[in-house]
């Protein structure tokens, strides 16, 4: 699998862009790579500063909340009590 590091560097530079169109595009790209994001951020070798962390959390929060709600509600339809746990 190819690293998303080059694209991620550009996206991180756009985190504080105030243009709503740019913010939505950045949110979409980061949300699509959300599962790989921790590893990709580590691979960059450049830790995020506090402001970048805050902005990234803000952008990803709606998607994370939606995924949590879907996962939480789906446990009831799992096949066994063990799976539900």
PyMOL Python script that loads the backbone (N, CA, C, O; Angstrom):
from pymol import cmd

cmd.read_pdbstr("""\
ATOM      1  N   UNK A   1       0.837  -1.179   0.000  1.00  0.00           N
ATOM      2  CA  UNK A   1       0.000   0.000   0.000  1.00  0.00           C
ATOM      3  C   UNK A   1       0.886   1.248   0.000  1.00  0.00           C
ATOM      4  O   UNK A   1       1.842   1.334   0.771  1.00  0.00           O
ATOM      5  N   UNK A   2       0.574   2.189  -0.846  1.00  0.00           N
ATOM      6  CA  UNK A   2       1.373   3.402  -0.975  1.00  0.00           C
ATOM      7  C   UNK A   2       1.055   4.364   0.167  1.00  0.00           C
ATOM      8  O   UNK A   2      -0.095   4.497   0.585  1.00  0.00           O
ATOM      9  N   UNK A   3       2.082   5.022   0.656  1.00  0.00           N
ATOM     10  CA  UNK A   3       1.917   5.981   1.735  1.00  0.00           C
ATOM     11  C   UNK A   3       1.140   7.201   1.256  1.00  0.00           C
ATOM     12  O   UNK A   3       1.274   7.650   0.117  1.00  0.00           O
ATOM     13  N   UNK A   4       0.329   7.716   2.163  1.00  0.00           N
ATOM     14  CA  UNK A   4      -0.439   8.927   1.871  1.00  0.00           C
ATOM     15  C   UNK A   4       0.292  10.164   2.374  1.00  0.00           C
ATOM     16  O   UNK A   4      -0.286  11.250   2.410  1.00  0.00           O
ATOM     17  N   UNK A   5       1.556  10.015   2.764  1.00  0.00           N
ATOM     18  CA  UNK A   5       2.313  11.102   3.373  1.00  0.00           C
ATOM     19  C   UNK A   5       2.341  12.385   2.537  1.00  0.00           C
ATOM     20  O   UNK A   5       2.091  13.455   3.091  1.00  0.00           O
ATOM     21  N   UNK A   6       2.631  12.332   1.240  1.00  0.00           N
ATOM     22  CA  UNK A   6       2.654  13.597   0.478  1.00  0.00           C
ATOM     23  C   UNK A   6       1.299  14.323   0.495  1.00  0.00           C
ATOM     24  O   UNK A   6       1.238  15.535   0.701  1.00  0.00           O
ATOM     25  N   UNK A   7       0.231  13.573   0.278  1.00  0.00           N
ATOM     26  CA  UNK A   7      -1.097  14.181   0.302  1.00  0.00           C
ATOM     27  C   UNK A   7      -1.426  14.685   1.708  1.00  0.00           C
ATOM     28  O   UNK A   7      -2.006  15.759   1.866  1.00  0.00           O
ATOM     29  N   UNK A   8      -1.056  13.913   2.719  1.00  0.00           N
ATOM     30  CA  UNK A   8      -1.343  14.286   4.099  1.00  0.00           C
ATOM     31  C   UNK A   8      -0.631  15.582   4.484  1.00  0.00           C
ATOM     32  O   UNK A   8      -1.208  16.414   5.184  1.00  0.00           O
ATOM     33  N   UNK A   9       0.592  15.762   4.044  1.00  0.00           N
ATOM     34  CA  UNK A   9       1.316  17.005   4.327  1.00  0.00           C
ATOM     35  C   UNK A   9       0.539  18.218   3.795  1.00  0.00           C
ATOM     36  O   UNK A   9       0.417  19.236   4.478  1.00  0.00           O
ATOM     37  N   UNK A  10       0.023  18.097   2.586  1.00  0.00           N
ATOM     38  CA  UNK A  10      -0.744  19.200   1.994  1.00  0.00           C
ATOM     39  C   UNK A  10      -2.044  19.432   2.757  1.00  0.00           C
ATOM     40  O   UNK A  10      -2.438  20.573   2.999  1.00  0.00           O
ATOM     41  N   UNK A  11      -2.700  18.348   3.128  1.00  0.00           N
ATOM     42  CA  UNK A  11      -3.960  18.476   3.866  1.00  0.00           C
ATOM     43  C   UNK A  11      -3.739  19.148   5.219  1.00  0.00           C
ATOM     44  O   UNK A  11      -4.555  19.964   5.650  1.00  0.00           O
ATOM     45  N   UNK A  12      -2.648  18.809   5.884  1.00  0.00           N
ATOM     46  CA  UNK A  12      -2.364  19.413   7.192  1.00  0.00           C
ATOM     47  C   UNK A  12      -2.110  20.917   7.058  1.00  0.00           C
ATOM     48  O   UNK A  12      -2.458  21.691   7.949  1.00  0.00           O
ATOM     49  N   UNK A  13      -1.509  21.321   5.951  1.00  0.00           N
ATOM     50  CA  UNK A  13      -1.283  22.753   5.728  1.00  0.00           C
ATOM     51  C   UNK A  13      -2.593  23.502   5.521  1.00  0.00           C
ATOM     52  O   UNK A  13      -2.668  24.706   5.764  1.00  0.00           O
ATOM     53  N   UNK A  14      -3.625  22.793   5.072  1.00  0.00           N
ATOM     54  CA  UNK A  14      -4.916  23.418   4.796  1.00  0.00           C
ATOM     55  C   UNK A  14      -5.897  23.337   5.976  1.00  0.00           C
ATOM     56  O   UNK A  14      -7.030  23.805   5.867  1.00  0.00           O
ATOM     57  N   UNK A  15      -5.476  22.755   7.086  1.00  0.00           N
ATOM     58  CA  UNK A  15      -6.376  22.591   8.231  1.00  0.00           C
ATOM     59  C   UNK A  15      -7.001  23.896   8.703  1.00  0.00           C
ATOM     60  O   UNK A  15      -8.166  23.915   9.101  1.00  0.00           O
ATOM     61  N   UNK A  16      -6.242  24.983   8.662  1.00  0.00           N
ATOM     62  CA  UNK A  16      -6.748  26.252   9.186  1.00  0.00           C
ATOM     63  C   UNK A  16      -7.335  27.165   8.118  1.00  0.00           C
ATOM     64  O   UNK A  16      -7.638  28.328   8.383  1.00  0.00           O
ATOM     65  N   UNK A  17      -7.494  26.630   6.906  1.00  0.00           N
ATOM     66  CA  UNK A  17      -8.091  27.433   5.834  1.00  0.00           C
ATOM     67  C   UNK A  17      -9.536  27.763   6.205  1.00  0.00           C
ATOM     68  O   UNK A  17     -10.288  26.885   6.628  1.00  0.00           O
ATOM     69  N   UNK A  18      -9.916  29.017   6.048  1.00  0.00           N
ATOM     70  CA  UNK A  18     -11.249  29.450   6.461  1.00  0.00           C
ATOM     71  C   UNK A  18     -12.294  29.321   5.364  1.00  0.00           C
ATOM     72  O   UNK A  18     -13.482  29.512   5.624  1.00  0.00           O
ATOM     73  N   UNK A  19     -11.881  29.002   4.148  1.00  0.00           N
ATOM     74  CA  UNK A  19     -12.816  28.835   3.050  1.00  0.00           C
ATOM     75  C   UNK A  19     -13.636  27.563   3.283  1.00  0.00           C
ATOM     76  O   UNK A  19     -13.061  26.482   3.406  1.00  0.00           O
ATOM     77  N   UNK A  20     -14.971  27.669   3.347  1.00  0.00           N
ATOM     78  CA  UNK A  20     -15.801  26.497   3.623  1.00  0.00           C
ATOM     79  C   UNK A  20     -15.656  25.382   2.586  1.00  0.00           C
ATOM     80  O   UNK A  20     -15.765  24.203   2.924  1.00  0.00           O
ATOM     81  N   UNK A  21     -15.415  25.744   1.344  1.00  0.00           N
ATOM     82  CA  UNK A  21     -15.242  24.729   0.307  1.00  0.00           C
ATOM     83  C   UNK A  21     -13.956  23.938   0.552  1.00  0.00           C
ATOM     84  O   UNK A  21     -13.934  22.712   0.440  1.00  0.00           O
ATOM     85  N   UNK A  22     -12.897  24.655   0.887  1.00  0.00           N
ATOM     86  CA  UNK A  22     -11.614  24.000   1.173  1.00  0.00           C
ATOM     87  C   UNK A  22     -11.748  23.132   2.417  1.00  0.00           C
ATOM     88  O   UNK A  22     -11.286  21.991   2.432  1.00  0.00           O
ATOM     89  N   UNK A  23     -12.375  23.663   3.457  1.00  0.00           N
ATOM     90  CA  UNK A  23     -12.542  22.892   4.708  1.00  0.00           C
ATOM     91  C   UNK A  23     -13.321  21.603   4.459  1.00  0.00           C
ATOM     92  O   UNK A  23     -12.975  20.553   4.999  1.00  0.00           O
ATOM     93  N   UNK A  24     -14.365  21.679   3.648  1.00  0.00           N
ATOM     94  CA  UNK A  24     -15.166  20.484   3.365  1.00  0.00           C
ATOM     95  C   UNK A  24     -14.368  19.465   2.559  1.00  0.00           C
ATOM     96  O   UNK A  24     -14.477  18.262   2.796  1.00  0.00           O
ATOM     97  N   UNK A  25     -13.568  19.942   1.609  1.00  0.00           N
ATOM     98  CA  UNK A  25     -12.717  19.036   0.831  1.00  0.00           C
ATOM     99  C   UNK A  25     -11.667  18.371   1.721  1.00  0.00           C
ATOM    100  O   UNK A  25     -11.413  17.173   1.602  1.00  0.00           O
ATOM    101  N   UNK A  26     -11.066  19.147   2.605  1.00  0.00           N
ATOM    102  CA  UNK A  26     -10.066  18.595   3.535  1.00  0.00           C
ATOM    103  C   UNK A  26     -10.742  17.586   4.463  1.00  0.00           C
ATOM    104  O   UNK A  26     -10.197  16.510   4.711  1.00  0.00           O
ATOM    105  N   UNK A  27     -11.918  17.925   4.973  1.00  0.00           N
ATOM    106  CA  UNK A  27     -12.654  17.008   5.852  1.00  0.00           C
ATOM    107  C   UNK A  27     -12.931  15.691   5.131  1.00  0.00           C
ATOM    108  O   UNK A  27     -12.744  14.615   5.698  1.00  0.00           O
ATOM    109  N   UNK A  28     -13.376  15.780   3.881  1.00  0.00           N
ATOM    110  CA  UNK A  28     -13.673  14.566   3.118  1.00  0.00           C
ATOM    111  C   UNK A  28     -12.457  13.682   2.936  1.00  0.00           C
ATOM    112  O   UNK A  28     -12.527  12.469   3.135  1.00  0.00           O
ATOM    113  N   UNK A  29     -11.343  14.288   2.558  1.00  0.00           N
ATOM    114  CA  UNK A  29     -10.115  13.510   2.343  1.00  0.00           C
ATOM    115  C   UNK A  29      -9.619  12.882   3.650  1.00  0.00           C
ATOM    116  O   UNK A  29      -9.263  11.704   3.684  1.00  0.00           O
ATOM    117  N   UNK A  30      -9.600  13.677   4.721  1.00  0.00           N
ATOM    118  CA  UNK A  30      -9.112  13.154   6.000  1.00  0.00           C
ATOM    119  C   UNK A  30     -10.053  12.090   6.566  1.00  0.00           C
ATOM    120  O   UNK A  30      -9.606  11.115   7.170  1.00  0.00           O
ATOM    121  N   UNK A  31     -11.337  12.282   6.370  1.00  0.00           N
ATOM    122  CA  UNK A  31     -12.302  11.285   6.841  1.00  0.00           C
ATOM    123  C   UNK A  31     -12.113   9.973   6.095  1.00  0.00           C
ATOM    124  O   UNK A  31     -12.206   8.902   6.693  1.00  0.00           O
ATOM    125  N   UNK A  32     -11.850  10.045   4.801  1.00  0.00           N
ATOM    126  CA  UNK A  32     -11.660   8.817   4.023  1.00  0.00           C
ATOM    127  C   UNK A  32     -10.402   8.064   4.433  1.00  0.00           C
ATOM    128  O   UNK A  32     -10.320   6.851   4.240  1.00  0.00           O
ATOM    129  N   UNK A  33      -9.426   8.759   4.991  1.00  0.00           N
ATOM    130  CA  UNK A  33      -8.187   8.098   5.412  1.00  0.00           C
ATOM    131  C   UNK A  33      -8.110   7.967   6.936  1.00  0.00           C
ATOM    132  O   UNK A  33      -7.043   7.703   7.491  1.00  0.00           O
ATOM    133  N   UNK A  34      -9.248   8.154   7.600  1.00  0.00           N
ATOM    134  CA  UNK A  34      -9.273   8.193   9.069  1.00  0.00           C
ATOM    135  C   UNK A  34      -8.665   6.959   9.727  1.00  0.00           C
ATOM    136  O   UNK A  34      -7.950   7.082  10.721  1.00  0.00           O
ATOM    137  N   UNK A  35      -8.932   5.789   9.196  1.00  0.00           N
ATOM    138  CA  UNK A  35      -8.420   4.559   9.820  1.00  0.00           C
ATOM    139  C   UNK A  35      -6.892   4.470   9.743  1.00  0.00           C
ATOM    140  O   UNK A  35      -6.255   3.955  10.662  1.00  0.00           O
ATOM    141  N   UNK A  36      -6.313   4.963   8.665  1.00  0.00           N
ATOM    142  CA  UNK A  36      -4.855   4.906   8.501  1.00  0.00           C
ATOM    143  C   UNK A  36      -4.158   6.133   9.069  1.00  0.00           C
ATOM    144  O   UNK A  36      -2.930   6.181   9.140  1.00  0.00           O
ATOM    145  N   UNK A  37      -4.931   7.109   9.466  1.00  0.00           N
ATOM    146  CA  UNK A  37      -4.374   8.402   9.855  1.00  0.00           C
ATOM    147  C   UNK A  37      -3.337   8.323  10.978  1.00  0.00           C
ATOM    148  O   UNK A  37      -2.284   8.950  10.862  1.00  0.00           O
ATOM    149  N   UNK A  38      -3.589   7.581  12.059  1.00  0.00           N
ATOM    150  CA  UNK A  38      -2.558   7.542  13.118  1.00  0.00           C
ATOM    151  C   UNK A  38      -1.199   7.052  12.610  1.00  0.00           C
ATOM    152  O   UNK A  38      -0.161   7.631  12.934  1.00  0.00           O
ATOM    153  N   UNK A  39      -1.216   5.977  11.808  1.00  0.00           N
ATOM    154  CA  UNK A  39       0.044   5.443  11.278  1.00  0.00           C
ATOM    155  C   UNK A  39       0.682   6.416  10.295  1.00  0.00           C
ATOM    156  O   UNK A  39       1.900   6.595  10.290  1.00  0.00           O
ATOM    157  N   UNK A  40      -0.144   7.041   9.465  1.00  0.00           N
ATOM    158  CA  UNK A  40       0.382   7.992   8.486  1.00  0.00           C
ATOM    159  C   UNK A  40       0.983   9.220   9.174  1.00  0.00           C
ATOM    160  O   UNK A  40       2.011   9.740   8.740  1.00  0.00           O
ATOM    161  N   UNK A  41       0.343   9.672  10.238  1.00  0.00           N
ATOM    162  CA  UNK A  41       0.895  10.815  10.984  1.00  0.00           C
ATOM    163  C   UNK A  41       2.231  10.455  11.616  1.00  0.00           C
ATOM    164  O   UNK A  41       3.157  11.267  11.618  1.00  0.00           O
ATOM    165  N   UNK A  42       2.336   9.253  12.148  1.00  0.00           N
ATOM    166  CA  UNK A  42       3.615   8.802  12.711  1.00  0.00           C
ATOM    167  C   UNK A  42       4.681   8.705  11.624  1.00  0.00           C
ATOM    168  O   UNK A  42       5.836   9.069  11.845  1.00  0.00           O
ATOM    169  N   UNK A  43       4.293   8.220  10.463  1.00  0.00           N
ATOM    170  CA  UNK A  43       5.239   8.059   9.359  1.00  0.00           C
ATOM    171  C   UNK A  43       5.786   9.394   8.875  1.00  0.00           C
ATOM    172  O   UNK A  43       6.890   9.452   8.332  1.00  0.00           O
ATOM    173  N   UNK A  44       5.020  10.471   9.066  1.00  0.00           N
ATOM    174  CA  UNK A  44       5.514  11.787   8.665  1.00  0.00           C
ATOM    175  C   UNK A  44       6.745  12.185   9.470  1.00  0.00           C
ATOM    176  O   UNK A  44       7.607  12.913   8.978  1.00  0.00           O
ATOM    177  N   UNK A  45       6.822  11.708  10.700  1.00  0.00           N
ATOM    178  CA  UNK A  45       7.962  12.042  11.550  1.00  0.00           C
ATOM    179  C   UNK A  45       7.934  13.468  12.059  1.00  0.00           C
ATOM    180  O   UNK A  45       8.932  13.959  12.586  1.00  0.00           O
ATOM    181  N   UNK A  46       6.813  14.132  11.910  1.00  0.00           N
ATOM    182  CA  UNK A  46       6.654  15.509  12.383  1.00  0.00           C
ATOM    183  C   UNK A  46       5.391  15.574  13.234  1.00  0.00           C
ATOM    184  O   UNK A  46       4.282  15.563  12.699  1.00  0.00           O
ATOM    185  N   UNK A  47       5.547  15.643  14.543  1.00  0.00           N
ATOM    186  CA  UNK A  47       4.347  15.679  15.384  1.00  0.00           C
ATOM    187  C   UNK A  47       3.504  16.920  15.114  1.00  0.00           C
ATOM    188  O   UNK A  47       4.026  17.985  14.783  1.00  0.00           O
ATOM    189  N   UNK A  48       2.202  16.762  15.260  1.00  0.00           N
ATOM    190  CA  UNK A  48       1.300  17.899  15.094  1.00  0.00           C
ATOM    191  C   UNK A  48       1.447  18.845  16.278  1.00  0.00           C
ATOM    192  O   UNK A  48       1.700  18.415  17.403  1.00  0.00           O
ATOM    193  N   UNK A  49       1.288  20.122  16.016  1.00  0.00           N
ATOM    194  CA  UNK A  49       1.276  21.057  17.143  1.00  0.00           C
ATOM    195  C   UNK A  49      -0.145  21.063  17.727  1.00  0.00           C
ATOM    196  O   UNK A  49      -1.049  20.437  17.173  1.00  0.00           O
ATOM    197  N   UNK A  50      -0.333  21.764  18.833  1.00  0.00           N
ATOM    198  CA  UNK A  50      -1.630  21.755  19.520  1.00  0.00           C
ATOM    199  C   UNK A  50      -2.755  22.265  18.623  1.00  0.00           C
ATOM    200  O   UNK A  50      -3.857  21.717  18.636  1.00  0.00           O
ATOM    201  N   UNK A  51      -2.485  23.297  17.856  1.00  0.00           N
ATOM    202  CA  UNK A  51      -3.508  23.864  16.985  1.00  0.00           C
ATOM    203  C   UNK A  51      -3.904  22.872  15.888  1.00  0.00           C
ATOM    204  O   UNK A  51      -5.086  22.729  15.576  1.00  0.00           O
ATOM    205  N   UNK A  52      -2.926  22.195  15.311  1.00  0.00           N
ATOM    206  CA  UNK A  52      -3.222  21.193  14.282  1.00  0.00           C
ATOM    207  C   UNK A  52      -4.044  20.046  14.874  1.00  0.00           C
ATOM    208  O   UNK A  52      -4.988  19.566  14.246  1.00  0.00           O
ATOM    209  N   UNK A  53      -3.686  19.612  16.076  1.00  0.00           N
ATOM    210  CA  UNK A  53      -4.438  18.543  16.732  1.00  0.00           C
ATOM    211  C   UNK A  53      -5.886  18.967  16.969  1.00  0.00           C
ATOM    212  O   UNK A  53      -6.813  18.189  16.745  1.00  0.00           O
ATOM    213  N   UNK A  54      -6.070  20.195  17.420  1.00  0.00           N
ATOM    214  CA  UNK A  54      -7.416  20.701  17.689  1.00  0.00           C
ATOM    215  C   UNK A  54      -8.234  20.759  16.399  1.00  0.00           C
ATOM    216  O   UNK A  54      -9.376  20.301  16.357  1.00  0.00           O
ATOM    217  N   UNK A  55      -7.642  21.324  15.353  1.00  0.00           N
ATOM    218  CA  UNK A  55      -8.340  21.446  14.082  1.00  0.00           C
ATOM    219  C   UNK A  55      -8.658  20.075  13.474  1.00  0.00           C
ATOM    220  O   UNK A  55      -9.744  19.870  12.931  1.00  0.00           O
ATOM    221  N   UNK A  56      -7.722  19.153  13.568  1.00  0.00           N
ATOM    222  CA  UNK A  56      -7.940  17.807  13.050  1.00  0.00           C
ATOM    223  C   UNK A  56      -9.077  17.122  13.807  1.00  0.00           C
ATOM    224  O   UNK A  56      -9.938  16.485  13.201  1.00  0.00           O
ATOM    225  N   UNK A  57      -9.074  17.255  15.113  1.00  0.00           N
ATOM    226  CA  UNK A  57     -10.156  16.675  15.924  1.00  0.00           C
ATOM    227  C   UNK A  57     -11.504  17.267  15.548  1.00  0.00           C
ATOM    228  O   UNK A  57     -12.493  16.545  15.428  1.00  0.00           O
ATOM    229  N   UNK A  58     -11.543  18.581  15.361  1.00  0.00           N
ATOM    230  CA  UNK A  58     -12.784  19.253  14.961  1.00  0.00           C
ATOM    231  C   UNK A  58     -13.296  18.735  13.625  1.00  0.00           C
ATOM    232  O   UNK A  58     -14.489  18.481  13.462  1.00  0.00           O
ATOM    233  N   UNK A  59     -12.391  18.583  12.678  1.00  0.00           N
ATOM    234  CA  UNK A  59     -12.795  18.128  11.350  1.00  0.00           C
ATOM    235  C   UNK A  59     -13.279  16.681  11.349  1.00  0.00           C
ATOM    236  O   UNK A  59     -14.212  16.337  10.624  1.00  0.00           O
ATOM    237  N   UNK A  60     -12.646  15.837  12.157  1.00  0.00           N
ATOM    238  CA  UNK A  60     -12.973  14.416  12.145  1.00  0.00           C
ATOM    239  C   UNK A  60     -14.119  14.047  13.095  1.00  0.00           C
ATOM    240  O   UNK A  60     -14.689  12.963  12.976  1.00  0.00           O
ATOM    241  N   UNK A  61     -14.456  14.922  14.020  1.00  0.00           N
ATOM    242  CA  UNK A  61     -15.466  14.608  15.041  1.00  0.00           C
ATOM    243  C   UNK A  61     -16.801  14.145  14.457  1.00  0.00           C
ATOM    244  O   UNK A  61     -17.330  13.132  14.917  1.00  0.00           O
ATOM    245  N   UNK A  62     -17.374  14.838  13.464  1.00  0.00           N
ATOM    246  CA  UNK A  62     -18.678  14.372  12.952  1.00  0.00           C
ATOM    247  C   UNK A  62     -18.621  12.947  12.387  1.00  0.00           C
ATOM    248  O   UNK A  62     -19.518  12.147  12.656  1.00  0.00           O
ATOM    249  N   UNK A  63     -17.609  12.626  11.628  1.00  0.00           N
ATOM    250  CA  UNK A  63     -17.470  11.280  11.066  1.00  0.00           C
ATOM    251  C   UNK A  63     -17.261  10.230  12.137  1.00  0.00           C
ATOM    252  O   UNK A  63     -17.823   9.137  12.060  1.00  0.00           O
ATOM    253  N   UNK A  64     -16.450  10.558  13.144  1.00  0.00           N
ATOM    254  CA  UNK A  64     -16.210   9.628  14.244  1.00  0.00           C
ATOM    255  C   UNK A  64     -17.494   9.385  15.034  1.00  0.00           C
ATOM    256  O   UNK A  64     -17.798   8.256  15.420  1.00  0.00           O
ATOM    257  N   UNK A  65     -18.238  10.458  15.265  1.00  0.00           N
ATOM    258  CA  UNK A  65     -19.497  10.351  16.003  1.00  0.00           C
ATOM    259  C   UNK A  65     -20.493   9.474  15.233  1.00  0.00           C
ATOM    260  O   UNK A  65     -21.163   8.626  15.822  1.00  0.00           O
ATOM    261  N   UNK A  66     -20.583   9.681  13.932  1.00  0.00           N
ATOM    262  CA  UNK A  66     -21.491   8.894  13.099  1.00  0.00           C
ATOM    263  C   UNK A  66     -21.106   7.418  13.112  1.00  0.00           C
ATOM    264  O   UNK A  66     -21.970   6.551  13.239  1.00  0.00           O
ATOM    265  N   UNK A  67     -19.814   7.131  12.980  1.00  0.00           N
ATOM    266  CA  UNK A  67     -19.351   5.742  12.998  1.00  0.00           C
ATOM    267  C   UNK A  67     -19.635   5.098  14.346  1.00  0.00           C
ATOM    268  O   UNK A  67     -20.047   3.939  14.404  1.00  0.00           O
ATOM    269  N   UNK A  68     -19.422   5.828  15.421  1.00  0.00           N
ATOM    270  CA  UNK A  68     -19.688   5.299  16.753  1.00  0.00           C
ATOM    271  C   UNK A  68     -21.167   4.977  16.925  1.00  0.00           C
ATOM    272  O   UNK A  68     -21.517   3.928  17.466  1.00  0.00           O
ATOM    273  N   UNK A  69     -22.030   5.873  16.469  1.00  0.00           N
ATOM    274  CA  UNK A  69     -23.469   5.628  16.574  1.00  0.00           C
ATOM    275  C   UNK A  69     -23.881   4.394  15.780  1.00  0.00           C
ATOM    276  O   UNK A  69     -24.665   3.578  16.265  1.00  0.00           O
ATOM    277  N   UNK A  70     -23.364   4.253  14.573  1.00  0.00           N
ATOM    278  CA  UNK A  70     -23.694   3.087  13.749  1.00  0.00           C
ATOM    279  C   UNK A  70     -23.200   1.804  14.388  1.00  0.00           C
ATOM    280  O   UNK A  70     -23.917   0.804  14.416  1.00  0.00           O
ATOM    281  N   UNK A  71     -21.987   1.828  14.899  1.00  0.00           N
ATOM    282  CA  UNK A  71     -21.417   0.649  15.539  1.00  0.00           C
ATOM    283  C   UNK A  71     -22.185   0.314  16.814  1.00  0.00           C
ATOM    284  O   UNK A  71     -22.488  -0.849  17.080  1.00  0.00           O
ATOM    285  N   UNK A  72     -22.489   1.322  17.579  1.00  0.00           N
ATOM    286  CA  UNK A  72     -23.189   1.108  18.840  1.00  0.00           C
ATOM    287  C   UNK A  72     -24.564   0.494  18.594  1.00  0.00           C
ATOM    288  O   UNK A  72     -24.965  -0.425  19.308  1.00  0.00           O
ATOM    289  N   UNK A  73     -25.277   0.980  17.612  1.00  0.00           N
ATOM    290  CA  UNK A  73     -26.619   0.477  17.344  1.00  0.00           C
ATOM    291  C   UNK A  73     -26.606  -0.915  16.721  1.00  0.00           C
ATOM    292  O   UNK A  73     -27.575  -1.660  16.871  1.00  0.00           O
ATOM    293  N   UNK A  74     -25.543  -1.278  16.034  1.00  0.00           N
ATOM    294  CA  UNK A  74     -25.508  -2.565  15.339  1.00  0.00           C
ATOM    295  C   UNK A  74     -25.239  -3.748  16.266  1.00  0.00           C
ATOM    296  O   UNK A  74     -25.463  -4.888  15.861  1.00  0.00           O
ATOM    297  N   UNK A  75     -24.774  -3.525  17.478  1.00  0.00           N
ATOM    298  CA  UNK A  75     -24.459  -4.640  18.368  1.00  0.00           C
ATOM    299  C   UNK A  75     -25.682  -5.515  18.645  1.00  0.00           C
ATOM    300  O   UNK A  75     -25.545  -6.716  18.876  1.00  0.00           O
ATOM    301  N   UNK A  76     -26.866  -4.923  18.624  1.00  0.00           N
ATOM    302  CA  UNK A  76     -28.078  -5.680  18.948  1.00  0.00           C
ATOM    303  C   UNK A  76     -28.361  -6.784  17.942  1.00  0.00           C
ATOM    304  O   UNK A  76     -29.037  -7.758  18.274  1.00  0.00           O
ATOM    305  N   UNK A  77     -27.858  -6.652  16.718  1.00  0.00           N
ATOM    306  CA  UNK A  77     -28.151  -7.634  15.680  1.00  0.00           C
ATOM    307  C   UNK A  77     -27.046  -8.668  15.522  1.00  0.00           C
ATOM    308  O   UNK A  77     -27.097  -9.492  14.608  1.00  0.00           O
ATOM    309  N   UNK A  78     -26.067  -8.638  16.382  1.00  0.00           N
ATOM    310  CA  UNK A  78     -25.015  -9.652  16.311  1.00  0.00           C
ATOM    311  C   UNK A  78     -25.592 -10.996  16.737  1.00  0.00           C
ATOM    312  O   UNK A  78     -26.566 -11.055  17.486  1.00  0.00           O
ATOM    313  N   UNK A  79     -24.987 -12.060  16.257  1.00  0.00           N
ATOM    314  CA  UNK A  79     -25.579 -13.405  16.353  1.00  0.00           C
ATOM    315  C   UNK A  79     -25.600 -14.024  17.738  1.00  0.00           C
ATOM    316  O   UNK A  79     -26.449 -14.873  18.010  1.00  0.00           O
ATOM    317  N   UNK A  80     -24.703 -13.633  18.614  1.00  0.00           N
ATOM    318  CA  UNK A  80     -24.651 -14.301  19.923  1.00  0.00           C
ATOM    319  C   UNK A  80     -24.325 -13.278  21.020  1.00  0.00           C
ATOM    320  O   UNK A  80     -23.816 -12.191  20.746  1.00  0.00           O
ATOM    321  N   UNK A  81     -24.628 -13.651  22.253  1.00  0.00           N
ATOM    322  CA  UNK A  81     -24.279 -12.770  23.372  1.00  0.00           C
ATOM    323  C   UNK A  81     -22.766 -12.506  23.443  1.00  0.00           C
ATOM    324  O   UNK A  81     -22.336 -11.416  23.822  1.00  0.00           O
ATOM    325  N   UNK A  82     -21.968 -13.518  23.074  1.00  0.00           N
ATOM    326  CA  UNK A  82     -20.513 -13.349  23.112  1.00  0.00           C
ATOM    327  C   UNK A  82     -20.087 -12.290  22.097  1.00  0.00           C
ATOM    328  O   UNK A  82     -19.251 -11.435  22.391  1.00  0.00           O
ATOM    329  N   UNK A  83     -20.661 -12.355  20.922  1.00  0.00           N
ATOM    330  CA  UNK A  83     -20.329 -11.367  19.894  1.00  0.00           C
ATOM    331  C   UNK A  83     -20.796  -9.981  20.314  1.00  0.00           C
ATOM    332  O   UNK A  83     -20.136  -8.981  20.030  1.00  0.00           O
ATOM    333  N   UNK A  84     -21.930  -9.930  20.986  1.00  0.00           N
ATOM    334  CA  UNK A  84     -22.448  -8.634  21.440  1.00  0.00           C
ATOM    335  C   UNK A  84     -21.531  -8.004  22.488  1.00  0.00           C
ATOM    336  O   UNK A  84     -21.416  -6.781  22.568  1.00  0.00           O
ATOM    337  N   UNK A  85     -20.887  -8.843  23.282  1.00  0.00           N
ATOM    338  CA  UNK A  85     -19.945  -8.300  24.263  1.00  0.00           C
ATOM    339  C   UNK A  85     -18.720  -7.751  23.580  1.00  0.00           C
ATOM    340  O   UNK A  85     -17.814  -7.251  24.246  1.00  0.00           O
TER     341      UNK A  85
END
""", "prot")
cmd.dss("prot")
cmd.show_as("cartoon", "prot")
cmd.util.cbc("prot")
cmd.orient("prot")
